[in-house]
Amino acid sequence: MHYIIYFLLSLSLSASTLHLATYANPSRINPILATDSSSSEIAGHIFNGLVKYDKDSNTIIGDLAEEFFYEDNTTLVFKLKQNVTWHDGEKFTAKDVLFTYETIISPNVVSPYSANFRFVKYVQIVDDYTIVIKYKQPYFKALETWMMGVLPYHILKDESNLMNAKFNIDPIGTGPYKLQQLEHSKNIILVANDKYFDGKPKIDRISFHVIGDPMTRFLMLQSTSLDVGSVEPMQFERQLSEQFFKNFNIYEEISRSYTYLGFNLRREKFKNPKVRQALSLAINRDEIVKILFFEHAKVCTGPFLPRTKAFNPNVKAPKQDIQKAKKLLKELGYDEDNPFTFEIVTSNSNAIRPYAAQIMQHQLKKAGVVVTLRVMEWQAFLNMVVFPNKFDSVLLGWGLSPTPDPYLFWHSDNDRQGGFNLVGYKNAQIDKMIEESQSIIDREELAVIWQEMFKIITDDNPYLFLYIPNSITAASKKIKNIEPSLSGIWHNYIEWEKR
């Protein structure tokens, strides 16, 4: 409560300020280095890519690119907008695009996004506003690759160590907002870019309050100290007053994310697939969803999201079978005298996951499995547990693109520093399928391969796929011009006005 009072007293509640919350300090506000959602969210207001999805995420449209086209199936041409300037007034040109590409593939930069550029043969500047990308082979995500935020050549060309550069906490972009203030664990303020090429945003400032505790975020939303915020299902069903609905509009849709329990497959205890199968059979996913989400989530059945061509509707979530789980574990030498034990580590940044961990701990106990729990602050969780691979299992989530790229998460190449194959999954058949699929452009042909991968990965149980939550967003009724779409409410936020 003191935290709320502090913000109420210290911050101006100006009608031209949009008050939001982020659960952690951003680690690097740099689009090619941002791996946590706090950094990515803030970077998204500051930087642009060459292209982006339209409001329904069905079609790719220009962003920094005025137009784009394929000369042939391995040659992509971008014509850049000529009215774009960086936040410091310098002109945006093709040099910036070439520099961003060269930086992201540099051996001195550790970025999980470099994998997206692995099929690029070269990037060539034709003139200040025309750039040609030549691919080694056809690549199904060639266009999506260039949604990556572009970096300023004139600022970073002489930077010898981008990983620790001042730029990462003092970024210069082309986006609709500029960073004005970054106070760690307090407040991050963005101000509208008067010279934004799509027109100045109608809300003058965005103030991100860094609030690690989910309950504090909820209390701030209830008190209208925040203008937009997420609402958990239990809060929605049990804790919202009549007054809340007078102050806020509610927008709900299935999220493009899922939560999973990932096993560290580098550790001997998880290498036997029967162990992972037993743990999967001991879990009651329906119970987790029912207890934690009411009707505001669905059970996750595999690595690609519903409503995408990659989703395999024939794969069903395993039903809990305690006796079979016990039988499998007994065959491997585990029983009451020698129980299978492991630790689940998660972060307190997500209000639901610590409770999900407790429910799984209780469910697994019925199968004779002893589970210990550890809940950590987000940055400590990432830097001390996830990235150095110092865990038995992690309870985490992925937000995914409408067009999945299995290479990033499931290819053995990405079991590396900075890679997204966090659990060390290695399957030669999957590697081969991923490699063969990369050059297939036909989406129907890709769908068949993706759906086969879906089943193989799910059967392997590198993760226990748990749930896909609904996204429940509360937005102040003081905000005008919100247009809900299939991608959510943020697609037109520069048009929002706050009374």
N, C-alpha and C positions, 0 to 999 in steps of 0.2 A: 504493500500500500504506500509506503514511503517513496517507492520508485515512481508510482503514478503521480503523487503530489509534486515530486521533483520536476517531472516533465510539465505538469500543468502550470507550475510557477515559472519555469525557466524558458518555456518555448512560446512564441507568439502563435496564437490560434487564428492567424490571418485567413480570410476567406480565399486567398490565392495560394494557400499552402495545402498540399495533399499530404496527410499524415499516414505513414505506413509503418509496419514493424518488420524487422529482419531478426532472425534468431541467433545470428553470430556475427562477429566482426568479419568483413570480407578479407580473405587472405591475399588475393591479388586481383585488383580491378583491371584485368587485362584479358581480352577475349580469348587469346590463345593459351592462357595459363589458368583461367578460372575453372576450377573443377568442383567447387562447392556451390550450392544454389544461391547463397547470399552474394558471393562475388559475381556469379553469372547474371543474377537479376539486376544488380546495380550496373554492371557493364552493359547490359542490354539497353539501358537508357542513354548511354554515353557513346556507344559505337554503332556503326552500321556495317552490314555485309553488302556484297554486290547484289544479292537477291534475297527474297524472303517469301514466306507463305502468305497467301491471301487470308482473309478473315476466317474462312472455314478450313484452312490448311489443306485445301484440295488442289490448289494451283500455285505454281511458283511465279512470282511477279518481280519486277525490278525494284531495287532499293537504291544503292549507289549507281547501279547500271540503268541507263536510259532504255537500252534494248540489249537483247542477247539472242544468239542463234547458233546452230550447229552448221559449219561448212560441210562436214562429213561426220561419220559416227565417232571420230576421235579428235575432232577439232572444234573447240568452243570459242566463240568470239563475243566479247563484251564491249559495247559502246557506253562509255561512262557519262554521267551527268556533268555538265560544265559549270553548274551554279553552286557547287559544294565547296565549303571552306571548313577547315579544321577550327576548333574552338579558339585557337590563337590567331585566326585570321588568314593563315596560309591556305593556298589553293590545294584542293585534293586533285591528284592526277594518277595516271597509270603507274608512276614510280612507286606510289604507296602500295599498290596491289602487288607488284613484283617484290617489293621489300618484305611484305607480310608473308608471302609464299617462301621466300628465301630464309626468313627468320624461323618460320614454323618447322622447316625441315632441317634446320641447322643442328649439328651434333651437340652444340652448346646449350640447346634449349630442350627441356624435358616437357613435352606436351602430349597428352593422350590424343589430341586432335590431329597430330601429324600423320596418323594412320590414314586419315581421310584423303591425304594428298599422295598416297603411295603410287598411284598410277599416272601421276602427272609426269610427262616426259620433259616438258619445258614450258615456261611462261615467257612470252615475248611481247615487248612494247612495240606497237606499230606507230603510234603518236601519243601525245599527252592524254588523249581520251579514248584510245582504242587499245585493247589488249587481247592477245590470242593465247589460248591454253591448248597445248597439244598433249594428248593422252597416249600412253603406250598401247592401250587397247580400249575398246568400248567399256564404259564404267557406268553402272546403273544409277549411281549417286553423284555423277559429275556436277550437276547443277547445285544440289544441296550442299556440296562441299564449300561453295562460295557464299554460303550464308554466314560463314565465319567473319567476325568483326575485323575490319581493316585497321592496321597500325600506321602511324605517321612516320614516314621516312625521314623528314627533316628534323624530327626530335630524337629519333632512336638510331640513326645511321651510325653514330660513333659510340653507341652503348656497348661496353665490353661484357657486361654481365646482366642480361635481361632478367634472369631469374630473381635477382635481388635489387633490381633497379628502382629508383625513387618513382619512376613512372607508374609502377604497379599500385602505388597509393596516391598518386597525383596525376591521373590519366588525362590525356587530351584526345578527344575523339571528334567525330563529325555529327554525333547524335543530337536528339532534340533537347537533351539536358546536359549541363556541365557540372562537374564536381566543384562545389564551393567550400565544403567543410567536411573533414573526416575526423571525428573524435571517437577513438576506440572505446567500445563498451558504452557509448552514450548516444551519439547522434551523427548521422550522415546527411548532409544537405546538398541537393542538386538544384540548380537554377536553370530556368528556361533559356534556351539558345535563341537569342534574337534573330540570328542569321540562319536558322535551320532551313534547309532547302525545301522542305515540305510546309514551311510556315511555322512561325513561333507557336509553341504550345500555349493553350489558353490558361492553364494553371501555372503560376509563376514559379512555384517551388515544390519540390518533393522532399519531405523530411522523413528519413528512415530512422526509427528508434531501435537501437540494438537491445533486444530483450530476449535473453536466453530462456527464461521460464515461460512455458506455455500458458500457465494460469494467469500470470501477470499480463501477457498479451491479450488474453480474453477479457480480463477486467478493464484494461485500457479501451478495448473495443466497446464494451458495455457502457463505459462512461463517456463515449463519443470522443475520447482523446485520439483515437484512430479513425480514419475515414473509410478504409477498406481493410478487411481482414478475413482470415479463414475461421470457420466455425466447425468444431468437431461434432460428430453426430450426437454424442451424449449431451453436449451443451445445447445443441439445437432442439433435442427432444425434451430435455428436463430443466434447462437453466435459463432460458430466454424469457424475459418478461414481455408483457403487452407493450410496454414503452419501447422496448428494443425494436419491435416490428414497426413502430411509428417512426423510428429514427433511421431504419435501414431497410433497403431492398435486399432480398435473398436471391442468389443465382446458383443453381445446382446442376451439375452434369458429371458424367463419369470422367475421372481424371485420366490423363495419359501417363500413368505411372503405376507401379506396383511395388509391394513390399515383399521381401524375401528373407529367409534365413540361409546365409551362404556358409558352406563348410570350407575350411582351409584344407584343400586337397593335397597340399604339400606335406601335411602331417600324416604319419603312419596310421593313426586311428581311423581316419576317414577314407583311406585308399580303397578299402574293400567295398564294392557297390552294395553288398548285402547289408552293411552297417547303415548306409545312407537310406536304403529301402526300408529297413526296420524303423529308423527314425521318422521317415515319411509316414509309415503306417500307424505310428503312435500318435500322430497329430490329427486333431479334429478341426479342420479348417472352417467348416460350417459353424462350429461352436464359437470360434474366434470372431468370425464376422457377426454372428448373432449378438454376442456379449458386448462387443466394442462398437458396432456400427448400426445396430437396429436394421433398418432397410437401406442404409446409405453406403453400401459397398457390395462387392461380389467376390466370390472366391476366385483367386488367380489360378489358372490351369497350366500356364507355361510362359515362355520368355518373350512372346510378342503379344501385342495388345489386341483386344477385340476391336472390330470395325476396321481392321487392316487386312490386307491380302495375305499377310504372313500368319494370321491366326488360324489354328487348326481346331475346328469345332468338334472333331471326333475324339479329341483327347479330353478325358474327364479327370477331375481331381481325385486322388485316391481317397477312399473312405477309410475311416479309422478302423483298425483291426488289431487290437491290443494282443490277442493271442498269437497271431501270426508274427507280430513284431517281436514278441518274447521268444518265439520258436527260432526265428532267424538269429537273434542275438545269442541264444543258447548254443546254436550250431557253431557259433564263432567263439564260444568259450566264456560268454558273459552270463552271469546269473546273480542271485542275491548276495553270494559271497564275493563275487568279482564283478560288480556292476560296471556297465559302460558309463563313463563320466566325461562331461565336457562343459565348457563355459560359453555362454551367450553374452556378447558385448554389444551394446547399443548406445545411442545418444539421447540425452534428455531434451534435445531440440525439437523432437517430435513428440507430441503429447500422448499419442496412442501406443507407440512401439514399446516403451517399458512395460505397459500393461499386457501387450501381446506376448512379451517375453515371459511374464509371470504365468500367463495361461498355459503357454507351451511347457514351462517347467513343471506345472501341475499335471498336464496330460502325459508327458514323458515319464513322470514318476510312476504312473500306472503300469508302464511297460518295464519298470525296474531300472530306468535310466536316471542317473543323478546329474542334475543340471545346476550349475552356479551361474549367477547373474552379475553383470557389471554395467552400470549406467554412467556415462561420462559426458562432460561438456564437449560440444561439437568439434572444435578445433583440436582439442586434445585427443579425441576419438580418432579423427582423421590422421593426425601427425604421429601419434604414438602407437596406434593399433592398426588402422586400415592400410595406410600406405606402406609401412614397414612389414606388413603381413604377420603381425604379432597377435594372432588370435586363433582360437579353436573355431569359433563361428561368429559371424556378424549379422545383426539384424539391421537391414538397410533397405533402401528403395532406389529404383531407377525411374527417371522421367525419360520417355522415349519419343523419338521423331515418328510422324505418321509413316515414314518409310524407314524400316529398321535396317541397321547395318550389323549383321551378326559378327562381322570381323572384329569389331571393337570390344565385344564382351566375351566372345566364345572361341576365338582363334587362339591357339597356343602362342603365337607371336606376341600377343598382348599380355602375357604373363611376364611383365617387366616393370621396371620403375616408371611410374607415370602412366601405366596402362590401365585399362578398365577391366581386364580379366583378373579381378581382385582375388578370386579363390584358387587360381592356378589350374583352371580346367584344361585338360588336354585329351583330345579325342581325334585320332588321325582321320577317321571317316568324316567328322564334322569339318576339320581343317580343309580336307579335299573338297567337300561340298561348297564351303564358303569360297574357296579359291576359284572353283569352276563357275560359281554363280556371279562373281563380280563383273564379268564382262557380258552378262545377259541383260539386254535392254528391255525385252518383252516382259511386261509385268505379270502376265498370266503364266508364262513359263517360270518366272521367278517365284510366283506364289506356290507352285507345286513343290519346288525345292525348299522354300522357307517352311512350308507346313510339314515336310518330312523332317527337317532339322528340329522343328518344334517338338515332335514326338521323341526323337532320339535324345535330345537334351533333357527333356522332362523325365524320360525313363532312366537316365543316368543319375538323376537327383544330385547334381552339384549344388543346387539350391533346393530348399523347400519353398516353392512358390506359394504365397499365403493369400494375399488379398489385393484387390484393386479398389481403392477408396473412391467414393464420390468427392468431387471438389465442391464444397459449400462455401460460397463467398458472400460476405455481407458488405454492401456498399452504401455509404451515407446517402440519404435522400436529398442532401444538399448538392450532390453531384448531378449535373445534367449531361445529356448526350451519351450515356452509356448504351451501347448496342450489343446485347448478348449474341454470340455466334457459336458455331460448333467448336471453336478454339477457345472460348471463354469470353471475358469482357475487355481484355486489354488491347485488342487489335487497333482501336481508334482512340487511345487514351490522350493523344495530343489534342483531340477535339473536345475533351471533357471541360466543363466549366464548374466552378464551385461557388454556390451562392453565399 
